[in-house]
Amino acid sequence: MNVDEAYAQCELITKNEAKNFSYGIRLLPTPKRTAMSAVYALARRIDDIGDGELPPDQKLDALVQVRKDLTALPGTGDDPLLVAIDDAARRYRLPIHEFGQLIDGCEMDVAGTTYVTFDDLVGYCRRVAGSIGRLSLSVFGTDYPESAEPRAEALGVALQVTNILRDVVEDRGMGRAYLPREDAERFGCAPDLSGPPEALAALVGFETARAREWFGQGLQLLPLLDRRSRACVAAMAGIYRRLLGRIERDPAAVLRGRLSLPTSEKLWVAARAVSAGRA
């Protein structure tokens, strides 16, 4: 398959599926934007396997196949996502093994792994989101890799915890309880996060402070990036920080439905990121 056609398909996936990330990705110069679209599209494929409706054994088989596909790079045939990732890997020295970390996290989801402590949850977040932070950093580039990498990982953790708080009811319906068991017990929730709605709302409110701390660490990445990459990260992080702010102000809102920012607000955050280099 032609590389340009492969990237075009990745960009289409990103445009249609990356409801928050696309606002930042579009701020990058074209070569970096297409590479980031390839990273997102492949990560989305892996996530969709873990979140799909196949039986658990078939999900695990499909994840094993993705691992095999990645070890076969180069030589990707006609799969547009793999063609694009192969090209991006050569242009930006992507740490392909980080996709293996994401697959590890998805396998934990399939197995129904639960987390006793917040540190346990952070370990999961490092796999499924810190890995994407490290892949993204390879595309962004930095003159300070030793300082930038842990900050990119921390920002990934912050975004993932925010996702978990936003989706706590939806995940519970899928039989997944990410919030730490010891915290759930403290606020009167069962390990599966069942119990009085006010108890779950209190638990969610408590965890927002932890997400805020991880944002504090992760946003230290911004000065270590070039202007366009800084705008991209600031836009993505800004959207999630504003979402977290809504949850902080009204934790019970996540029990009433899936929270999201209106398009106008996302565009405002992106514009502010471009003009100010922060969000």
C-alpha positions in Angstrom: 0.0 0.0 0.0 1.1 3.6 -0.8 2.4 5.3 2.4 0.4 8.5 1.7 -2.8 6.5 1.4 -1.9 4.7 4.6 -1.4 8.0 6.5 -4.7 9.3 5.0 -6.6 6.4 6.5 -4.9 7.0 9.9 -5.8 10.7 9.8 -9.4 9.8 9.0 -9.6 7.5 12.0 -8.1 10.2 14.2 -10.5 12.8 12.9 -13.5 10.5 13.5 -12.5 8.9 16.7 -10.1 11.1 18.6 -12.7 13.5 20.1 -10.2 15.3 22.3 -6.8 14.4 21.0 -7.5 15.6 17.4 -7.7 19.2 18.6 -4.0 19.1 19.6 -2.8 16.8 16.8 -4.0 19.2 14.1 -1.7 21.9 15.5 1.4 20.0 14.5 3.3 20.4 11.2 2.2 17.9 8.6 5.0 15.2 9.0 4.5 15.1 12.8 0.7 15.3 12.5 0.6 12.2 10.2 2.9 10.3 12.4 0.8 11.1 15.5 -2.3 10.0 13.6 -0.6 6.6 12.9 0.2 6.3 16.6 -3.3 7.1 17.6 -4.9 4.8 15.0 -2.9 1.8 16.0 -3.5 2.5 19.7 -7.2 2.8 18.9 -7.1 -0.6 17.2 -5.5 -2.2 20.3 -8.0 -0.5 22.6 -11.0 -1.5 20.5 -9.9 -5.2 20.8 -9.8 -4.9 24.6 -13.1 -3.1 24.7 -14.9 -5.1 22.0 -17.5 -7.8 22.3 -15.4 -10.8 21.4 -15.1 -13.5 24.1 -12.0 -13.0 26.3 -10.0 -15.8 24.7 -10.5 -14.3 21.2 -9.5 -10.9 22.5 -6.3 -12.3 23.8 -5.6 -14.1 20.6 -6.2 -10.8 18.7 -3.8 -8.9 20.9 -1.2 -11.6 20.4 -1.6 -11.1 16.7 -1.0 -7.4 17.0 2.3 -8.2 18.9 3.3 -10.5 16.0 2.5 -7.8 13.5 4.6 -5.3 15.3 7.6 -7.7 15.5 7.3 -8.2 11.7 8.0 -4.5 10.9 9.1 -3.7 8.2 7.2 -5.9 5.9 3.7 -4.9 6.7 1.8 -5.9 3.6 -1.4 -3.9 2.9 -2.5 -3.0 6.4 -2.6 0.8 6.3 -2.0 1.2 10.0 1.1 -0.9 10.0 2.3 0.7 6.8 2.0 4.1 8.4 3.6 3.0 11.7 6.5 1.4 9.9 7.2 4.7 8.1 6.7 6.8 11.2 9.0 4.4 13.2 11.8 5.0 10.6 11.3 8.7 10.5 11.0 9.3 14.3 12.6 6.3 15.8 9.4 5.3 17.5 10.0 3.0 20.5 7.7 0.2 19.0 8.0 -1.8 22.2 5.8 0.8 23.9 2.8 -0.6 22.0 3.6 -3.8 23.8 3.1 -1.9 27.1 -0.3 -0.8 25.8 -1.2 -4.4 24.9 -0.1 -5.5 28.4 -2.6 -3.0 29.8 -5.4 -4.2 27.5 -4.7 -7.8 28.6 -5.2 -6.6 32.2 -8.6 -5.3 31.2 -9.5 -8.5 29.5 -8.5 -10.4 32.6 -10.6 -8.1 34.8 -7.6 -6.9 36.9 -8.6 -4.7 39.9 -6.4 -2.4 41.9 -6.0 -2.3 45.6 -4.0 0.9 45.9 -3.6 4.0 43.8 0.0 3.0 43.1 -1.4 -0.2 41.6 -3.7 1.9 39.4 -0.8 4.1 38.4 1.1 1.0 37.2 -1.8 0.2 34.9 -2.0 3.9 33.7 1.8 3.8 32.9 1.1 0.9 30.6 -1.9 2.1 28.7 -1.2 5.9 28.7 2.4 6.5 29.7 3.3 4.3 26.7 1.5 6.7 24.4 3.2 9.6 26.1 6.6 8.1 25.3 5.6 7.3 21.7 4.3 10.8 21.3 7.5 12.3 22.7 9.5 10.5 20.0 7.4 12.4 17.4 7.5 15.7 19.1 11.3 15.6 19.7 13.1 17.3 22.6 16.6 18.4 23.5 16.1 17.2 27.0 15.0 13.5 26.7 16.0 12.4 30.2 13.8 15.2 31.8 11.0 15.0 29.2 10.3 11.3 29.3 9.0 11.0 32.9 7.0 14.1 32.4 5.4 12.7 29.2 4.6 9.6 31.2 3.1 11.6 34.1 0.9 13.5 31.7 -0.3 10.2 30.2 -1.2 9.1 33.8 -3.1 12.3 34.4 -5.2 11.9 31.2 -5.9 8.3 31.9 -7.1 8.9 35.5 -9.3 11.7 34.2 -10.8 9.2 31.6 -11.4 6.7 34.4 -13.2 9.2 36.5 -15.3 10.4 33.6 -16.2 6.8 32.5 -16.6 5.3 36.0 -20.3 4.3 35.5 -19.8 3.0 31.9 -16.8 0.9 33.0 -18.7 -0.5 35.9 -21.4 -1.6 33.5 -18.6 -3.5 31.7 -17.6 -5.2 34.9 -14.5 -3.0 35.3 -13.6 -1.2 38.5 -10.5 0.8 38.2 -10.6 3.0 41.3 -8.5 1.6 44.1 -10.3 -0.9 46.4 -8.9 0.7 49.6 -10.3 4.1 48.6 -13.6 2.5 47.6 -13.9 0.9 51.0 -13.0 4.2 52.7 -15.9 5.9 51.1 -18.4 3.1 51.5 -18.3 1.6 48.0 -18.0 -2.1 47.3 -14.9 -3.3 45.4 -17.1 -3.3 42.2 -18.0 0.3 42.9 -21.6 -0.5 43.7 -23.3 1.1 46.6 -25.0 4.4 47.4 -24.5 7.0 44.6 -23.4 9.6 47.0 -20.6 7.3 48.2 -19.3 6.8 44.6 -19.6 10.6 44.0 -17.5 11.2 47.1 -14.9 8.7 45.9 -14.7 10.3 42.5 -14.3 13.7 44.1 -11.4 12.4 46.2 -9.6 11.0 43.2 -9.7 14.2 41.3 -7.1 15.7 43.6 -4.7 12.9 42.6 -5.3 13.4 38.9 -4.6 17.1 39.5 -1.2 16.2 41.1 -0.3 14.2 38.0 -1.2 17.1 35.7 1.1 19.2 37.8 4.0 16.9 37.0 3.1 16.2 33.4 2.7 19.9 32.4 6.3 20.5 33.2 6.9 18.8 29.8 5.7 21.9 27.9 8.9 24.0 28.2 10.9 21.1 26.9 9.2 21.0 23.5 9.3 23.2 20.4 6.5 25.7 19.9 4.2 23.6 17.7 4.6 20.4 19.8 4.1 22.5 22.9 0.8 23.9 21.5 -0.3 20.3 20.6 0.3 19.0 24.1 -1.1 22.1 25.7 -4.3 21.8 23.8 -4.8 18.1 24.6 -3.9 18.6 28.2 -6.1 21.7 28.5 -9.2 19.9 27.3 -8.7 17.2 29.8 -7.9 19.6 32.6 -11.1 21.5 32.0 -13.0 18.2 32.0 -11.4 17.3 35.3 -12.4 20.7 36.6 -16.0 20.0 35.8 -15.8 16.7 37.7 -14.1 18.4 40.6 -16.9 20.9 40.9 -19.7 18.3 40.6 -18.4 14.7 41.1 -22.0 13.4 40.9 -22.2 14.6 37.3 -20.3 11.5 36.1 -23.2 9.4 37.6 -25.8 11.2 35.4 -24.1 10.7 32.0 -20.8 10.9 30.1 -19.3 14.4 30.5 -17.7 16.2 27.5 -16.8 19.7 26.6 -18.7 21.5 23.8 -16.8 21.9 20.5 -16.7 25.7 21.0 -14.8 25.2 24.3 -12.4 22.7 22.8 -11.7 25.2 20.0 -11.1 27.9 22.5 -8.6 25.8 24.4 -6.8 24.9 21.2 -6.6 28.6 20.1 -5.3 29.6 23.6 -2.7 26.9 23.3 -1.5 28.3 20.0 -1.3 31.9 21.3 0.0 31.3 24.7 1.7 28.0 24.6 -0.2 26.8 27.6 -3.7 25.7 28.6 
